[in-house]
Amino acid sequence: MAVGFKVGYYWFQVGTSDFLHSFFSTICIRLEHGKWGRVYPKLMGELYQGCLKNQDLNEGLEELRKVRKELKNFPSSDVIWDAEDLSLTPPWGNNISSDITDLSNYFVTSDGRDLISVLSEAMNEAKEMQCDIEIDNL
Protein backbone atom coordinates (compact mmCIF):
# COMPACT_ATOMS: atom_id res chain seq x y z
CA MET A 1 0.00 0.00 0.00
CA ALA A 2 1.36 3.39 -1.00
CA VAL A 3 1.52 6.34 1.35
CA GLY A 4 1.82 9.96 0.46
CA PHE A 5 0.88 13.49 1.34
CA LYS A 6 -2.68 14.62 0.75
CA VAL A 7 -3.33 18.32 0.22
CA GLY A 8 -6.97 19.01 -0.50
CA TYR A 9 -7.64 16.85 -3.55
CA TYR A 10 -3.95 16.64 -4.54
CA TRP A 11 -1.81 13.56 -3.90
CA PHE A 12 1.98 13.60 -3.51
CA GLN A 13 3.27 10.04 -3.72
CA VAL A 14 5.98 8.82 -1.34
CA GLY A 15 6.15 5.01 -1.40
CA THR A 16 5.76 2.44 1.34
CA SER A 17 4.96 3.30 4.94
CA ASP A 18 8.26 1.67 6.02
CA PHE A 19 10.16 4.00 3.70
CA LEU A 20 8.43 7.10 5.07
CA HIS A 21 8.98 5.86 8.62
CA SER A 22 12.69 5.49 7.78
CA PHE A 23 12.84 9.17 6.80
CA PHE A 24 11.36 10.24 10.14
CA SER A 25 13.44 7.65 12.04
CA THR A 26 16.62 9.04 10.48
CA ILE A 27 15.67 12.55 11.59
CA CYS A 28 14.91 11.31 15.10
CA ILE A 29 18.16 9.41 15.61
CA ARG A 30 20.59 11.59 13.65
CA LEU A 31 19.20 15.08 14.33
CA GLU A 32 17.15 14.77 17.53
CA HIS A 33 19.46 12.40 19.44
CA GLY A 34 16.70 9.79 19.72
CA LYS A 35 14.12 12.14 21.25
CA TRP A 36 11.27 12.10 18.72
CA GLY A 37 9.89 15.59 18.09
CA ARG A 38 12.22 17.40 20.47
CA VAL A 39 13.96 19.50 17.79
CA TYR A 40 11.40 19.40 14.97
CA PRO A 41 7.97 19.31 16.65
CA LYS A 42 5.91 20.27 13.58
CA LEU A 43 7.41 17.63 11.29
CA MET A 44 8.06 14.89 13.81
CA GLY A 45 5.10 15.46 16.08
CA GLU A 46 2.22 16.85 14.12
CA LEU A 47 2.90 15.77 10.53
CA TYR A 48 4.15 12.31 11.50
CA GLN A 49 1.01 11.82 13.57
CA GLY A 50 -0.98 12.38 10.39
CA CYS A 51 -1.70 16.08 9.93
CA LEU A 52 0.08 19.42 9.92
CA LYS A 53 -2.43 22.25 10.22
CA ASN A 54 -2.36 25.15 7.79
CA GLN A 55 -1.44 27.66 10.50
CA ASP A 56 1.72 25.61 11.26
CA LEU A 57 2.98 25.26 7.69
CA ASN A 58 5.51 28.12 7.87
CA GLU A 59 7.13 26.55 10.93
CA GLY A 60 7.02 23.14 9.26
CA LEU A 61 8.71 24.48 6.13
CA GLU A 62 11.44 26.11 8.22
CA GLU A 63 11.99 22.82 10.07
CA LEU A 64 12.21 20.99 6.74
CA ARG A 65 14.79 23.49 5.45
CA LYS A 66 16.90 22.87 8.57
CA VAL A 67 16.49 19.09 8.23
CA ARG A 68 17.80 19.16 4.65
CA LYS A 69 20.78 21.30 5.71
CA GLU A 70 21.64 19.09 8.70
CA LEU A 71 21.23 15.78 6.83
CA LYS A 72 23.94 16.93 4.38
CA ASN A 73 26.43 16.28 7.21
CA PHE A 74 25.74 12.53 7.26
CA PRO A 75 26.87 9.91 4.75
CA SER A 76 24.19 7.71 3.19
CA SER A 77 25.46 4.79 5.28
CA ASP A 78 24.05 6.57 8.37
CA VAL A 79 20.44 5.96 7.30
CA ILE A 80 18.11 4.62 9.99
CA TRP A 81 15.45 2.16 8.87
CA ASP A 82 13.55 2.05 12.17
CA ALA A 83 14.18 4.18 15.26
CA GLU A 84 12.57 1.52 17.46
CA ASP A 85 14.86 -1.26 16.17
CA LEU A 86 18.25 0.04 15.13
CA SER A 87 19.35 -3.43 13.98
CA LEU A 88 17.03 -3.21 10.96
CA THR A 89 18.44 -2.06 7.63
CA PRO A 90 16.85 -1.01 4.33
CA PRO A 91 15.86 -4.00 2.18
CA TRP A 92 18.26 -2.83 -0.55
CA GLY A 93 21.20 -2.66 1.87
CA ASN A 94 24.03 -0.48 0.54
CA ASN A 95 23.02 -1.02 -3.09
CA ILE A 96 22.07 2.59 -3.83
CA SER A 97 22.49 4.99 -6.73
CA SER A 98 25.78 6.84 -7.06
CA ASP A 99 23.65 10.02 -7.26
CA ILE A 100 23.00 9.66 -3.52
CA THR A 101 25.82 11.53 -1.79
CA ASP A 102 24.49 12.00 1.74
CA LEU A 103 21.31 11.69 3.80
CA SER A 104 19.85 14.93 2.41
CA ASN A 105 19.28 13.24 -0.95
CA TYR A 106 19.03 9.61 0.19
CA PHE A 107 15.24 9.47 0.30
CA VAL A 108 13.79 9.10 -3.20
CA THR A 109 10.07 8.51 -3.70
CA SER A 110 8.71 5.49 -5.57
CA ASP A 111 8.30 7.69 -8.64
CA GLY A 112 11.94 8.85 -8.53
CA ARG A 113 11.66 12.26 -6.87
CA ASP A 114 13.57 13.66 -3.91
CA LEU A 115 11.35 13.14 -0.84
CA ILE A 116 12.32 16.40 0.87
CA SER A 117 11.49 18.32 -2.32
CA VAL A 118 8.15 16.52 -2.63
CA LEU A 119 7.29 17.32 0.98
CA SER A 120 8.28 20.96 0.49
CA GLU A 121 6.15 21.16 -2.65
CA ALA A 122 3.18 19.60 -0.85
CA MET A 123 3.53 21.98 2.11
CA ASN A 124 3.74 24.99 -0.20
CA GLU A 125 0.67 23.78 -2.09
CA ALA A 126 -1.17 23.47 1.24
CA LYS A 127 -0.18 27.06 2.08
CA GLU A 128 -1.45 28.28 -1.27
CA MET A 129 -4.72 26.36 -0.92
CA GLN A 130 -5.00 27.38 2.76
CA CYS A 131 -5.54 23.80 3.87
CA ASP A 132 -3.79 21.16 5.96
CA ILE A 133 -1.33 18.52 4.78
CA GLU A 134 -2.00 14.92 5.76
CA ILE A 135 -0.15 11.63 5.54
CA ASP A 136 -2.55 9.15 3.98
CA ASN A 137 -2.73 5.76 2.29
CA LEU A 138 -3.69 5.45 -1.34
mmCIF file of the C-alpha atoms, coordinates in Angstrom:
data_MODEL
# 
_entry.id   MODEL 
# 
loop_
_atom_site.group_PDB 
_atom_site.id 
_atom_site.type_symbol 
_atom_site.label_atom_id 
_atom_site.label_alt_id 
_atom_site.label_comp_id 
_atom_site.label_asym_id 
_atom_site.label_entity_id 
_atom_site.label_seq_id 
_atom_site.pdbx_PDB_ins_code 
_atom_site.Cartn_x 
_atom_site.Cartn_y 
_atom_site.Cartn_z 
_atom_site.occupancy 
_atom_site.B_iso_or_equiv 
_atom_site.pdbx_formal_charge 
_atom_site.auth_seq_id 
_atom_site.auth_comp_id 
_atom_site.auth_asym_id 
_atom_site.auth_atom_id 
_atom_site.pdbx_PDB_model_num 
ATOM 1   C CA . MET A 1 1   ? 0.000  0.000  0.000  1.00 0.00 ? 1   MET A CA 1 
ATOM 2   C CA . ALA A 1 2   ? 1.365  3.386  -0.997 1.00 0.00 ? 2   ALA A CA 1 
ATOM 3   C CA . VAL A 1 3   ? 1.520  6.342  1.353  1.00 0.00 ? 3   VAL A CA 1 
ATOM 4   C CA . GLY A 1 4   ? 1.824  9.963  0.462  1.00 0.00 ? 4   GLY A CA 1 
ATOM 5   C CA . PHE A 1 5   ? 0.880  13.493 1.336  1.00 0.00 ? 5   PHE A CA 1 
ATOM 6   C CA . LYS A 1 6   ? -2.681 14.621 0.750  1.00 0.00 ? 6   LYS A CA 1 
ATOM 7   C CA . VAL A 1 7   ? -3.328 18.318 0.218  1.00 0.00 ? 7   VAL A CA 1 
ATOM 8   C CA . GLY A 1 8   ? -6.971 19.007 -0.498 1.00 0.00 ? 8   GLY A CA 1 
ATOM 9   C CA . TYR A 1 9   ? -7.639 16.852 -3.548 1.00 0.00 ? 9   TYR A CA 1 
ATOM 10  C CA . TYR A 1 10  ? -3.946 16.642 -4.544 1.00 0.00 ? 10  TYR A CA 1 
ATOM 11  C CA . TRP A 1 11  ? -1.811 13.565 -3.897 1.00 0.00 ? 11  TRP A CA 1 
ATOM 12  C CA . PHE A 1 12  ? 1.977  13.596 -3.508 1.00 0.00 ? 12  PHE A CA 1 
ATOM 13  C CA . GLN A 1 13  ? 3.273  10.037 -3.718 1.00 0.00 ? 13  GLN A CA 1 
ATOM 14  C CA . VAL A 1 14  ? 5.985  8.823  -1.342 1.00 0.00 ? 14  VAL A CA 1 
ATOM 15  C CA . GLY A 1 15  ? 6.149  5.015  -1.402 1.00 0.00 ? 15  GLY A CA 1 
ATOM 16  C CA . THR A 1 16  ? 5.756  2.439  1.344  1.00 0.00 ? 16  THR A CA 1 
ATOM 17  C CA . SER A 1 17  ? 4.955  3.295  4.941  1.00 0.00 ? 17  SER A CA 1 
ATOM 18  C CA . ASP A 1 18  ? 8.256  1.668  6.020  1.00 0.00 ? 18  ASP A CA 1 
ATOM 19  C CA . PHE A 1 19  ? 10.163 3.998  3.697  1.00 0.00 ? 19  PHE A CA 1 
ATOM 20  C CA . LEU A 1 20  ? 8.433  7.102  5.069  1.00 0.00 ? 20  LEU A CA 1 
ATOM 21  C CA . HIS A 1 21  ? 8.981  5.856  8.624  1.00 0.00 ? 21  HIS A CA 1 
ATOM 22  C CA . SER A 1 22  ? 12.685 5.495  7.776  1.00 0.00 ? 22  SER A CA 1 
ATOM 23  C CA . PHE A 1 23  ? 12.841 9.173  6.804  1.00 0.00 ? 23  PHE A CA 1 
ATOM 24  C CA . PHE A 1 24  ? 11.359 10.239 10.138 1.00 0.00 ? 24  PHE A CA 1 
ATOM 25  C CA . SER A 1 25  ? 13.440 7.646  12.044 1.00 0.00 ? 25  SER A CA 1 
ATOM 26  C CA . THR A 1 26  ? 16.618 9.037  10.482 1.00 0.00 ? 26  THR A CA 1 
ATOM 27  C CA . ILE A 1 27  ? 15.668 12.546 11.588 1.00 0.00 ? 27  ILE A CA 1 
ATOM 28  C CA . CYS A 1 28  ? 14.912 11.306 15.104 1.00 0.00 ? 28  CYS A CA 1 
ATOM 29  C CA . ILE A 1 29  ? 18.159 9.407  15.614 1.00 0.00 ? 29  ILE A CA 1 
ATOM 30  C CA . ARG A 1 30  ? 20.587 11.585 13.655 1.00 0.00 ? 30  ARG A CA 1 
ATOM 31  C CA . LEU A 1 31  ? 19.195 15.085 14.328 1.00 0.00 ? 31  LEU A CA 1 
ATOM 32  C CA . GLU A 1 32  ? 17.153 14.773 17.527 1.00 0.00 ? 32  GLU A CA 1 
ATOM 33  C CA . HIS A 1 33  ? 19.456 12.401 19.435 1.00 0.00 ? 33  HIS A CA 1 
ATOM 34  C CA . GLY A 1 34  ? 16.700 9.794  19.718 1.00 0.00 ? 34  GLY A CA 1 
ATOM 35  C CA . LYS A 1 35  ? 14.122 12.142 21.246 1.00 0.00 ? 35  LYS A CA 1 
ATOM 36  C CA . TRP A 1 36  ? 11.265 12.098 18.719 1.00 0.00 ? 36  TRP A CA 1 
ATOM 37  C CA . GLY A 1 37  ? 9.886  15.593 18.086 1.00 0.00 ? 37  GLY A CA 1 
ATOM 38  C CA . ARG A 1 38  ? 12.216 17.404 20.467 1.00 0.00 ? 38  ARG A CA 1 
ATOM 39  C CA . VAL A 1 39  ? 13.957 19.500 17.795 1.00 0.00 ? 39  VAL A CA 1 
ATOM 40  C CA . TYR A 1 40  ? 11.405 19.401 14.972 1.00 0.00 ? 40  TYR A CA 1 
ATOM 41  C CA . PRO A 1 41  ? 7.971  19.308 16.646 1.00 0.00 ? 41  PRO A CA 1 
ATOM 42  C CA . LYS A 1 42  ? 5.914  20.274 13.583 1.00 0.00 ? 42  LYS A CA 1 
ATOM 43  C CA . LEU A 1 43  ? 7.410  17.627 11.291 1.00 0.00 ? 43  LEU A CA 1 
ATOM 44  C CA . MET A 1 44  ? 8.059  14.891 13.805 1.00 0.00 ? 44  MET A CA 1 
ATOM 45  C CA . GLY A 1 45  ? 5.102  15.455 16.080 1.00 0.00 ? 45  GLY A CA 1 
ATOM 46  C CA . GLU A 1 46  ? 2.221  16.851 14.124 1.00 0.00 ? 46  GLU A CA 1 
ATOM 47  C CA . LEU A 1 47  ? 2.897  15.773 10.530 1.00 0.00 ? 47  LEU A CA 1 
ATOM 48  C CA . TYR A 1 48  ? 4.150  12.312 11.496 1.00 0.00 ? 48  TYR A CA 1 
ATOM 49  C CA . GLN A 1 49  ? 1.014  11.817 13.575 1.00 0.00 ? 49  GLN A CA 1 
ATOM 50  C CA . GLY A 1 50  ? -0.984 12.383 10.393 1.00 0.00 ? 50  GLY A CA 1 
ATOM 51  C CA . CYS A 1 51  ? -1.702 16.078 9.927  1.00 0.00 ? 51  CYS A CA 1 
ATOM 52  C CA . LEU A 1 52  ? 0.079  19.416 9.925  1.00 0.00 ? 52  LEU A CA 1 
ATOM 53  C CA . LYS A 1 53  ? -2.428 22.247 10.219 1.00 0.00 ? 53  LYS A CA 1 
ATOM 54  C CA . ASN A 1 54  ? -2.364 25.146 7.794  1.00 0.00 ? 54  ASN A CA 1 
ATOM 55  C CA . GLN A 1 55  ? -1.437 27.659 10.498 1.00 0.00 ? 55  GLN A CA 1 
ATOM 56  C CA . ASP A 1 56  ? 1.720  25.615 11.261 1.00 0.00 ? 56  ASP A CA 1 
ATOM 57  C CA . LEU A 1 57  ? 2.980  25.262 7.687  1.00 0.00 ? 57  LEU A CA 1 
ATOM 58  C CA . ASN A 1 58  ? 5.509  28.119 7.873  1.00 0.00 ? 58  ASN A CA 1 
ATOM 59  C CA . GLU A 1 59  ? 7.134  26.546 10.931 1.00 0.00 ? 59  GLU A CA 1 
ATOM 60  C CA . GLY A 1 60  ? 7.020  23.143 9.255  1.00 0.00 ? 60  GLY A CA 1 
ATOM 61  C CA . LEU A 1 61  ? 8.711  24.483 6.134  1.00 0.00 ? 61  LEU A CA 1 
ATOM 62  C CA . GLU A 1 62  ? 11.437 26.110 8.217  1.00 0.00 ? 62  GLU A CA 1 
ATOM 63  C CA . GLU A 1 63  ? 11.992 22.823 10.068 1.00 0.00 ? 63  GLU A CA 1 
ATOM 64  C CA . LEU A 1 64  ? 12.212 20.987 6.736  1.00 0.00 ? 64  LEU A CA 1 
ATOM 65  C CA . ARG A 1 65  ? 14.785 23.487 5.454  1.00 0.00 ? 65  ARG A CA 1 
ATOM 66  C CA . LYS A 1 66  ? 16.900 22.865 8.567  1.00 0.00 ? 66  LYS A CA 1 
ATOM 67  C CA . VAL A 1 67  ? 16.494 19.092 8.231  1.00 0.00 ? 67  VAL A CA 1 
ATOM 68  C CA . ARG A 1 68  ? 17.799 19.160 4.649  1.00 0.00 ? 68  ARG A CA 1 
ATOM 69  C CA . LYS A 1 69  ? 20.776 21.296 5.706  1.00 0.00 ? 69  LYS A CA 1 
ATOM 70  C CA . GLU A 1 70  ? 21.635 19.091 8.698  1.00 0.00 ? 70  GLU A CA 1 
ATOM 71  C CA . LEU A 1 71  ? 21.230 15.783 6.829  1.00 0.00 ? 71  LEU A CA 1 
ATOM 72  C CA . LYS A 1 72  ? 23.943 16.930 4.384  1.00 0.00 ? 72  LYS A CA 1 
ATOM 73  C CA . ASN A 1 73  ? 26.431 16.284 7.206  1.00 0.00 ? 73  ASN A CA 1 
ATOM 74  C CA . PHE A 1 74  ? 25.735 12.532 7.261  1.00 0.00 ? 74  PHE A CA 1 
ATOM 75  C CA . PRO A 1 75  ? 26.866 9.908  4.750  1.00 0.00 ? 75  PRO A CA 1 
ATOM 76  C CA . SER A 1 76  ? 24.194 7.714  3.189  1.00 0.00 ? 76  SER A CA 1 
ATOM 77  C CA . SER A 1 77  ? 25.457 4.794  5.284  1.00 0.00 ? 77  SER A CA 1 
ATOM 78  C CA . ASP A 1 78  ? 24.047 6.567  8.374  1.00 0.00 ? 78  ASP A CA 1 
ATOM 79  C CA . VAL A 1 79  ? 20.436 5.963  7.300  1.00 0.00 ? 79  VAL A CA 1 
ATOM 80  C CA . ILE A 1 80  ? 18.114 4.624  9.994  1.00 0.00 ? 80  ILE A CA 1 
ATOM 81  C CA . TRP A 1 81  ? 15.446 2.165  8.874  1.00 0.00 ? 81  TRP A CA 1 
ATOM 82  C CA . ASP A 1 82  ? 13.548 2.049  12.173 1.00 0.00 ? 82  ASP A CA 1 
ATOM 83  C CA . ALA A 1 83  ? 14.184 4.182  15.261 1.00 0.00 ? 83  ALA A CA 1 
ATOM 84  C CA . GLU A 1 84  ? 12.571 1.517  17.462 1.00 0.00 ? 84  GLU A CA 1 
ATOM 85  C CA . ASP A 1 85  ? 14.860 -1.262 16.168 1.00 0.00 ? 85  ASP A CA 1 
ATOM 86  C CA . LEU A 1 86  ? 18.255 0.043  15.126 1.00 0.00 ? 86  LEU A CA 1 
ATOM 87  C CA . SER A 1 87  ? 19.354 -3.426 13.982 1.00 0.00 ? 87  SER A CA 1 
ATOM 88  C CA . LEU A 1 88  ? 17.028 -3.210 10.959 1.00 0.00 ? 88  LEU A CA 1 
ATOM 89  C CA . THR A 1 89  ? 18.437 -2.056 7.633  1.00 0.00 ? 89  THR A CA 1 
ATOM 90  C CA . PRO A 1 90  ? 16.850 -1.011 4.331  1.00 0.00 ? 90  PRO A CA 1 
ATOM 91  C CA . PRO A 1 91  ? 15.861 -4.003 2.183  1.00 0.00 ? 91  PRO A CA 1 
ATOM 92  C CA . TRP A 1 92  ? 18.255 -2.833 -0.553 1.00 0.00 ? 92  TRP A CA 1 
ATOM 93  C CA . GLY A 1 93  ? 21.204 -2.659 1.867  1.00 0.00 ? 93  GLY A CA 1 
ATOM 94  C CA . ASN A 1 94  ? 24.027 -0.482 0.544  1.00 0.00 ? 94  ASN A CA 1 
ATOM 95  C CA . ASN A 1 95  ? 23.020 -1.025 -3.086 1.00 0.00 ? 95  ASN A CA 1 
ATOM 96  C CA . ILE A 1 96  ? 22.068 2.589  -3.833 1.00 0.00 ? 96  ILE A CA 1 
ATOM 97  C CA . SER A 1 97  ? 22.488 4.986  -6.733 1.00 0.00 ? 97  SER A CA 1 
ATOM 98  C CA . SER A 1 98  ? 25.783 6.844  -7.056 1.00 0.00 ? 98  SER A CA 1 
ATOM 99  C CA . ASP A 1 99  ? 23.655 10.018 -7.255 1.00 0.00 ? 99  ASP A CA 1 
ATOM 100 C CA . ILE A 1 100 ? 23.004 9.662  -3.522 1.00 0.00 ? 100 ILE A CA 1 
ATOM 101 C CA . THR A 1 101 ? 25.816 11.526 -1.795 1.00 0.00 ? 101 THR A CA 1 
ATOM 102 C CA . ASP A 1 102 ? 24.493 12.005 1.745  1.00 0.00 ? 102 ASP A CA 1 
ATOM 103 C CA . LEU A 1 103 ? 21.310 11.692 3.804  1.00 0.00 ? 103 LEU A CA 1 
ATOM 104 C CA . SER A 1 104 ? 19.847 14.926 2.411  1.00 0.00 ? 104 SER A CA 1 
ATOM 105 C CA . ASN A 1 105 ? 19.283 13.239 -0.954 1.00 0.00 ? 105 ASN A CA 1 
ATOM 106 C CA . TYR A 1 106 ? 19.027 9.608  0.185  1.00 0.00 ? 106 TYR A CA 1 
ATOM 107 C CA . PHE A 1 107 ? 15.241 9.465  0.296  1.00 0.00 ? 107 PHE A CA 1 
ATOM 108 C CA . VAL A 1 108 ? 13.794 9.100  -3.200 1.00 0.00 ? 108 VAL A CA 1 
ATOM 109 C CA . THR A 1 109 ? 10.072 8.506  -3.704 1.00 0.00 ? 109 THR A CA 1 
ATOM 110 C CA . SER A 1 110 ? 8.712  5.493  -5.568 1.00 0.00 ? 110 SER A CA 1 
ATOM 111 C CA . ASP A 1 111 ? 8.299  7.691  -8.643 1.00 0.00 ? 111 ASP A CA 1 
ATOM 112 C CA . GLY A 1 112 ? 11.939 8.852  -8.533 1.00 0.00 ? 112 GLY A CA 1 
ATOM 113 C CA . ARG A 1 113 ? 11.656 12.259 -6.873 1.00 0.00 ? 113 ARG A CA 1 
ATOM 114 C CA . ASP A 1 114 ? 13.565 13.662 -3.911 1.00 0.00 ? 114 ASP A CA 1 
ATOM 115 C CA . LEU A 1 115 ? 11.352 13.137 -0.844 1.00 0.00 ? 115 LEU A CA 1 
ATOM 116 C CA . ILE A 1 116 ? 12.319 16.399 0.867  1.00 0.00 ? 116 ILE A CA 1 
ATOM 117 C CA . SER A 1 117 ? 11.490 18.319 -2.319 1.00 0.00 ? 117 SER A CA 1 
ATOM 118 C CA . VAL A 1 118 ? 8.146  16.517 -2.632 1.00 0.00 ? 118 VAL A CA 1 
ATOM 119 C CA . LEU A 1 119 ? 7.286  17.319 0.980  1.00 0.00 ? 119 LEU A CA 1 
ATOM 120 C CA . SER A 1 120 ? 8.277  20.958 0.494  1.00 0.00 ? 120 SER A CA 1 
ATOM 121 C CA . GLU A 1 121 ? 6.148  21.160 -2.653 1.00 0.00 ? 121 GLU A CA 1 
ATOM 122 C CA . ALA A 1 122 ? 3.180  19.604 -0.846 1.00 0.00 ? 122 ALA A CA 1 
ATOM 123 C CA . MET A 1 123 ? 3.534  21.977 2.106  1.00 0.00 ? 123 MET A CA 1 
ATOM 124 C CA . ASN A 1 124 ? 3.740  24.992 -0.203 1.00 0.00 ? 124 ASN A CA 1 
ATOM 125 C CA . GLU A 1 125 ? 0.667  23.777 -2.086 1.00 0.00 ? 125 GLU A CA 1 
ATOM 126 C CA . ALA A 1 126 ? -1.174 23.475 1.242  1.00 0.00 ? 126 ALA A CA 1 
ATOM 127 C CA . LYS A 1 127 ? -0.184 27.064 2.084  1.00 0.00 ? 127 LYS A CA 1 
ATOM 128 C CA . GLU A 1 128 ? -1.447 28.281 -1.275 1.00 0.00 ? 128 GLU A CA 1 
ATOM 129 C CA . MET A 1 129 ? -4.720 26.358 -0.915 1.00 0.00 ? 129 MET A CA 1 
ATOM 130 C CA . GLN A 1 130 ? -5.005 27.381 2.757  1.00 0.00 ? 130 GLN A CA 1 
ATOM 131 C CA . CYS A 1 131 ? -5.539 23.803 3.873  1.00 0.00 ? 131 CYS A CA 1 
ATOM 132 C CA . ASP A 1 132 ? -3.793 21.157 5.964  1.00 0.00 ? 132 ASP A CA 1 
ATOM 133 C CA . ILE A 1 133 ? -1.331 18.518 4.782  1.00 0.00 ? 133 ILE A CA 1 
ATOM 134 C CA . GLU A 1 134 ? -1.995 14.917 5.765  1.00 0.00 ? 134 GLU A CA 1 
ATOM 135 C CA . ILE A 1 135 ? -0.148 11.626 5.544  1.00 0.00 ? 135 ILE A CA 1 
ATOM 136 C CA . ASP A 1 136 ? -2.547 9.152  3.975  1.00 0.00 ? 136 ASP A CA 1 
ATOM 137 C CA . ASN A 1 137 ? -2.732 5.757  2.292  1.00 0.00 ? 137 ASN A CA 1 
ATOM 138 C CA . LEU A 1 138 ? -3.694 5.448  -1.336 1.00 0.00 ? 138 LEU A CA 1 
# 
